[in-house]
């Protein structure tokens, strides 16, 4: 009987210790999500599209759609000049989850930034004819 009481007391102490160790720390505030530029629709004009580095980075991995509404790839890079003006968009076209995709350059006059996607002024068939980038 004495061993039973000792074992019971030990189990209670260990159980209480485990319960204390399981308390959770207060949650930290969620990280701020980077979003595309504030304008919901941005069109490239003759003056060009100017983006900050953070805005340009927010467009990486965004979907690219042809003018006929087909998803043709994703943004891999936005190259800017010293003033922040977009000089070219680099895209991974075709392929499946990054395998077999073709890297191409798209000039500013050939696309616009629209909400959460890039929309080309080219059809899906025309996109296939864009010159491949040399690595």
C-alpha positions in Angstrom: 0.0 0.0 0.0 2.9 2.4 0.9 4.5 1.8 -2.5 1.1 2.5 -4.2 0.8 5.8 -2.4 4.4 6.7 -3.3 3.9 5.8 -7.0 0.6 7.8 -7.1 2.3 10.9 -5.5 5.2 10.6 -8.0 2.7 10.4 -11.0 0.8 13.5 -9.7 4.0 15.5 -9.4 5.3 14.4 -12.9 1.9 15.1 -14.4 1.7 18.6 -12.9 5.2 19.3 -14.2 4.3 18.2 -17.7 1.1 20.4 -17.6 3.2 23.4 -16.7 5.7 22.7 -19.5 2.9 22.7 -22.0 1.8 26.2 -21.5 2.2 28.2 -24.7 4.0 31.4 -25.2 1.9 34.4 -26.5 1.7 34.4 -30.3 3.9 37.0 -32.0 2.1 39.3 -34.5 1.9 38.0 -38.0 4.6 39.1 -40.4 3.5 41.9 -42.8 2.8 40.4 -46.2 4.4 42.2 -49.1 1.8 43.1 -51.7 2.1 44.3 -55.3 2.1 48.0 -56.0 -0.8 50.0 -54.5 -2.5 50.7 -57.8 -4.8 47.9 -58.7 -4.1 48.3 -62.4 -0.8 49.6 -63.6 -0.2 50.2 -67.3 3.2 50.8 -68.9 3.2 54.2 -70.5 5.7 55.9 -72.8 7.5 57.2 -69.6 7.8 53.6 -68.4 6.9 51.8 -65.2 8.8 52.7 -62.1 8.9 50.3 -59.1 10.8 50.3 -55.9 12.9 47.2 -55.2 10.3 45.9 -52.7 7.5 46.4 -55.3 9.6 44.6 -58.0 10.4 41.7 -55.6 6.7 41.4 -54.8 6.0 40.5 -58.4 8.4 37.5 -58.5 6.5 34.2 -58.9 3.3 36.0 -59.9 1.3 34.4 -62.7 1.6 35.6 -66.2 -1.4 35.5 -68.5 -1.6 35.9 -72.2 -4.0 38.4 -73.8 -6.4 35.5 -74.5 -6.6 34.7 -70.8 -4.3 31.6 -70.6 -1.8 31.1 -67.8 1.5 30.9 -69.7 4.1 31.1 -66.8 5.4 33.1 -64.0 7.6 36.1 -63.3 11.2 35.1 -62.5 12.7 38.6 -62.3 12.0 42.3 -63.0 15.1 44.2 -64.2 15.2 47.9 -63.4 17.5 50.7 -64.4 19.1 53.1 -61.8 16.0 55.2 -61.6 13.8 52.2 -60.9 12.2 52.1 -64.3 11.4 48.6 -65.4 13.7 47.6 -68.3 12.5 44.1 -68.8 10.5 41.3 -67.2 12.0 37.8 -67.2 9.6 34.9 -67.2 9.5 31.2 -67.0 7.1 30.1 -69.8 5.6 26.6 -70.1 6.9 23.6 -68.2 5.5 22.0 -65.2 6.5 23.1 -61.6 9.6 24.6 -63.0 10.7 21.6 -65.0 11.1 22.2 -68.8 10.1 25.9 -68.6 11.7 28.3 -71.1 13.2 31.6 -69.8 12.2 34.6 -71.9 12.5 38.4 -71.8 9.4 40.5 -72.1 9.8 44.2 -72.8 7.7 46.8 -70.9 5.5 47.6 -73.9 4.4 43.9 -74.0 2.9 43.7 -70.5 0.9 45.4 -67.8 0.6 44.7 -64.1 -3.0 44.0 -63.3 -4.0 43.3 -59.6 -2.2 40.1 -58.7 -1.0 39.0 -62.2 0.9 40.1 -65.2 -1.1 40.3 -68.4 0.8 40.2 -71.7 -0.3 41.9 -74.9 0.5 38.7 -76.7 -1.6 35.6 -77.3 -0.5 32.2 -75.9 0.7 31.2 -79.4 2.7 34.5 -79.7 4.3 33.8 -76.3 5.7 30.5 -77.6 7.7 32.6 -80.2 9.4 34.9 -77.7 13.2 34.6 -78.0 14.8 32.4 -75.3 17.2 33.9 -72.9 20.8 32.6 -73.1 22.1 31.5 -69.7 
